[in-house]
Amino acid sequence: MTFISGGVKLKSMEHRDVTIFKDKLYSLQEVAKMLRVSERSIFRYIYSGRLKATKIGYWRIAGKDVGAFINDSEYKKTLVEIKKKKIKK
């Protein structure tokens, strides 16, 4: 399964290889939409240190950092568990 969002191509979340445009900066809102979480959750990830971001007027998150966050095992496990629950229904 392939997800395409905001010029970003993400291969299946269970797959280790994530393809992202590494030179692009994303806004907080774009990343929230990409990951299907609230903007508040993105703030929490940034402040906890799990997601790297830079404040250039507004929060900006590099594509490589989004990829690293997706590859983080804890986040990936959550997505896999959600998918399994949906399949069982």
N, C-alpha and C positions, 0 to 999 in steps of 0.2 A: 504494500500500500504506500502511496506517495502523497504527501501533503504539500500544497503550494500556497504560500501566503506572503503577500508583499514582496514578491521577487525572490522568495526564499524557497528552496526545494529541500524538503525534509523527507528522507527515506523512512520506512517503517520505524516507529519508535523502539521496537524491540531490536532492531539492527544496530550494530555498533557504529557503522559509518554514517555520519551526518554531513550532508553537503550544504554549505552556506557560503554566501558571498562574504568573504572575510574583510573586505575593505569598506563595507557599508556600515553606517551608523543608524541605529533604529531608535525611534522615540519610545518612551515608556508605554504609550498607548499601543504602538505597533507590536511590541513584544508581548504585551498582555493579550492582544488579539491572537497572535501567533500561537501562544501557549494555552489559550482558552482559559485564562484565569483573570481575576480582577486586577486593576491597577494597584490596589492596596497590597495584593499578594506580591506584585513585582517590587514595590517599596520594601516589603518585609524581606524578600530575597536579597535586595541590595544592602539593606542595613545589617542583615545577619552575615554578610560576606559571601553568601552562596552565589551571587550574581554580581559580576564586576560591572560598574557603570561610572560615567563621568558626567558631572554637571557642567554643561556649557550653555548657560542660560536656562535650559531645560535639561532633564536627564537624558543622556544618550548612551546607548548600549551597543558595543561593537558586535558584528555578526559572529566573530570567532568566540566571543564570550557567551553568546546565546547558544552556540554549538557545544561549548564546554559545559554549560549548565544542563543542556538536554542529555549529554552523555553522562552526567552525574548519576550514579547508580540509584540513589534514593528517589530522585524525581522519576527516573525511568521505571523503577519498580512500581511506583504509584500508578503510572499510566498503564502498565501491563496488568495490574490488578483490576483497574477500571474496565479495561477491555475484556478481561476474563469474566467479570460479573455481567457485562452486557451480553456476552456470548451465551452464558448459562441461562439467561432469561428467555 
